[in-house]
Every structure is written in C-alpha cells, then in structure tokens.
C-alpha cells in the first residue's frame, strides 16, 4: 500500500470510529440498563483511533461524533459526548501511546475527566439556571417539593413521601457542600472503569497496557490518614469560629478520604475471601453487601484506616497459616 493511500485510509477509519462513538452514546442515552454498560465503551473508539493513527485525527473524530449526536439527540447531548467521553478517550489514548505508567495514566485521565465534568456542569448551570454550589435551603426545599409532587402523582403513600422527603433533603445538602469531592471521586472512578474496559478490549488487538497491583492488595498510605485528620481539624475550626469556607473544605477532604478508606477496607474483605479460596460470586456479593449496609461500610472504612498503620493482610495470612 502506497503512502498516498494512508491518509485516505486514516480518514475513513476516523469517520468509522466517530460513527461508532455516536451510536454507543445514543444507546447509552435511550436504553437504561444496557446504556449504563455501553457508556463505558464510548471512549474506546477514540482511544483506538489515537493509538492507531494520530492525536489530531482522534480530535477530529471526537468533534464529528459530537456533531452526529447533535443531529440525532440534540446539541446538549452532542457536547456531552465531546466533553464527557471524547476528551477522556483522547487523553487516555495519548497516555497509552506514550507508554506512561499506570499511575500517570490514571492521574492525567482523572484530571481530564474532572475538567470535562466542570464544563458539563457549567453548561447545565447555564441551561437550567441551577447552581448546586450556591443554592440555599429555600431552593433545596423547592426542589424537594417539586420532586415530591411528581412522586405523589405516582401514588406513593404519605409515609413513603415523608421518608423520601428526608432522603432527598439530605442528599441535596450533601451535594451542595461536598460536590467538589464527589466530582473528584467520580472522575477517578470513571477513569479507572474506562481504562480497565479499554485494557480488556485492546488486549485482543495485541496492545499491552500497564496494570495496577491487584485490588486485594490495595492499601492507603499513612499520609492519607493525616489528610483525613486535617479535614476533621478544618471542620472543627470552621464550626467553632463560624468560618464556612474552612468547614466546607474540611467536609470535602473527609468525603474524599472516607471513600478511599472504604475502598481499601473492601479490598481487605477481598483478600480475606481470597485466602479462604471462596468463589468470585461470594466475593462480589460481599462487596455489594458492604457497600449497601451503612454499619458494614463504616467498619470497612475503619479497617482501611487501620490498615494504613498496621498491615492487616499479614494478620489474616498468619491466622490462616495457624
């Protein structure tokens, strides 16, 4: 094949991958359960295009996929595919192509995902005129009442509506205060999932992507504990001297590192079950149960925190040997 034909082949392949990205995104919008799974495949065509050709072609394909989605589902969805999936796909593809380490890929990818989420939120603020960073108690009550009217029309009982009202109010207050932390955690989570999906798929095309240490060996460092403790101190100072900014910063720090310790605690559960040679089904069932029940989640969080100072896996291994 001559070099003159290569640009044509690249353009055709770029258009093909752009169309696949658009189709995957439209499926993720209109098919609820399947769409959740498919959404993690959306960055994959852009990643492959970056690996096989160039960053420039991947960016062009990302824009084309956004235009296609705009025609099919609307301009806001078109921007969503560019900012929400295209940008992450381009960044992950570039990092993989440059043979960055696993940690570098996750850090850079998470930063890109965080920036894309900020842009999407800004668009949402502009279109919906609602800012979760700024809305007050009255606006929260208004949103809750509007939601309750909708559920009331669906036939919910008074007891169910009261329970739902309390849950919605608490959720909105948490979002209002801890939105930065939730954005950071969700950005890391998105990057992890998209990277692992890409790694599984690209392995079939002979692309070797760096792997992390196994999940059952994940441990938080001691510095994470001191970061968590700093959050507590900031909340205490902010509450005592009525400094709202310090209070909010402390809460966000606590949320981030509580989730990190929870994940590390769940990894200890996985290590214990691995040592007992229990099946994967039981292991995943245990993960779900720990996440669902608040008391177990709290115990797992404490375990992850304790593990930063004392390697609990050593105790588990020694006990099994004895």
Buried (B, 14 or more C-beta within 10 A) or exposed (E): EEEEEEEEEBBEBBBEBBBBBBBBBBBBBEEEEEBEEBBBBBBBBBBBBBBBBBBEBBBBBBBBBBBBBBEBBEEEBBBBBBBBBBBBBBBBBBBBBEEBEBEEBBBBBBBBBBBBBBBBBEBBBEEEEEBBEEBEEEBBBEBBEEBBEEBBEEEBEEEEBEEBBEEBBEEBEBBBBBBBBBBBBBBBBBBBEBBBBBBEBBEEEEBEBBEBEEBBEBBBEEEBBEBBBBBEEBBEEBEEEEBEEBBBBBBBBBBBBBBBBBBBBBBBBBBBBBBEEBEEEEBEEBBEEBBEEEEBBBBBBEBBBBBBEEEBBEEBBEEEEE
